[in-house]
Amino acid sequence: MGVPQAMQTLSERAAFTRESLQKSQTITDSMVAILGSFDHRLSALETAMRPTQIRTHSIRKAHENIDKTLKAAELILAQFDLTRKAEAKILRGPHEDLESYLEAMDQLRSIVHFFNCNKSYKSNAGVLNHVNNLLAKANLKIEEEFRQLLTSYSKPVEPDRLFDCLPHSLRPSSGSPGHQGEATGKNPSSTNHSEHNKSLETAVYTAPTLIPPRILPLLHDLAQQMSQAGHQQQLYKIYRETRASALEQSLRKLGVEKLTKDDVQKMQWEVLEAKIGNWIHFMRIAVKLLFSGEKKVCGQIFDGVDSLRDQCFAEVTANSVAVLLSFGDAIAKSKRSPEKLFVLLDMYEIMRELHSEIETIFEGQACVEMRESSLSLTKRLAQTAQETFGDFEEAVEKDATKTAVLDGTVHPLTSYVINYVKFLFDYQSTLKQLFQEFGEGDADAQLASVTTQIMLALQNNLDGKSKQYKDPALTQLFLMNNIHYIVRSVRRSEAKDLLGDDWVQIHRRIVQQHANQYKRVSWAKILQCLSIQGAASSGGGGAIAEAGSGSGVSRAMVKDRYKTFNIQFEELHQRQSQWTVPDSELRESLRLAVAEVLLPAYRSFIKRFGPMIENGKNPHKYIRYTPEDLEHMLSEFFEGKTLNELKR
């Protein structure tokens, strides 16, 4: 294609483009004109519809207000309806249906809350007054119901019911309320005290029913309502008075008495000892059964009302605890005497046994006085027991009992002291605890030292008492009997392990020394009568040959020897058959020891000098006894016979 032709084509295309642009501009101008006319029309329409829109909005707001008013009216009417229903339940009272009654009270509180939150209602004040009056009446009825229900079921527990809750080993063996089945250690025939205490460690106690389980939830709900209503003081007063009275009556029925120090001082020991035994029993029952039971009841009723729970329990138990502890204080402060040591130790033991339970039961600030009083009594009993223990050694050494033991047997002081020491060993764990409590070093060494001192004090006193005898032979027999009794008792008791074998062996030798002294003092003179050498040397006319030859010994001298022997032996037989060696083995041993020196000497004397008499006139007048006769008569020595028995 040539250039001219190309230029023509471009020119044609440019003309077509200009034409198209002009048409487009024309269409655009037309559309702008049309849209402009629409804007004017819409503005006019909006102006025309505005009054209608305003009326529609007003109608809608009116409908909304009417709906709100109707709903508010419905709510108010519902509150009136609820009030009416709750009022009907309140007027019926809580006794028949407590759960429904409490629901009604909760409903009334909700109604009060509703009107307090909607104070714009014109009927607000009237309704609130009515509902609050109903609530006040309901709270009074709740208070009365709580009082009646608690009083009805707060009866004292009979002693038999309490005894049934104890382990079998602690149950009374008779119908007496105060009679206890346990051994307290003061009765010599009682079971071993330590073993008894060990058995108590595993003893099972059954909790008594103080208030029926089905009643406790009702009391709890009532207590909650009273607390929520702000009636805590009324609740506290009702509970304290009712439960404290029931607890105190339970203890009185059991046998608990309020005794002062003066009352205790006036009592005879047997009466006081029985009351102490009962007190130990009462303490165990009170703490393990009654106080622990009260703690559980109080905890269940006041669950959720912690501010009242501890204070109520403290007030309920305070007087009962004080009465029980006051008796212990009176005993601890009373005049000390040796026989009181064991009951003091019993009392100390029960307080220590119950210590952890008392600390647990009487926890918290409200019960601090009870805990402190209990601990104070425990320490006071320990102090008094230790002082009494110290007094005993001094009392033994200074005992000035004038009771004469005429037959040389074991003195009452000896048996008393030995029994005392044996009982001490039943309490050795308690005594060791006492020593530790007062910081006196090694407890075993301390107990051994005290026991040794008591034994020494007893021996010193016995030495003094032995000097009352005019007959030196009886002096030795008395000491032999008493030291032998001490040694035998120690060997058969736990004291042997504490005092040791050396102590036992030393005192066995002392017994033998007194036996030897008895033989020397009592039989030396009569044996001298039977001495061949003595007979020969006392012959009236010069030197004497052997008795077999008979030369140098006059018949008169031999007769005199027989006569003297008979008189002395008969006197010894009469006197010493009234003496007593209570231990059979020691008695036979002593007789044998006498026979071993007397009979051979007598046989020898008869053999050598008997023929001189037998060949003479009336030999039986002088040779009254055969060796067999003497042996038989020796078997009557130390039997404690009376003169009448000897004459027969």
Disulfide bonds with the S-S distance in Angstrom:
none
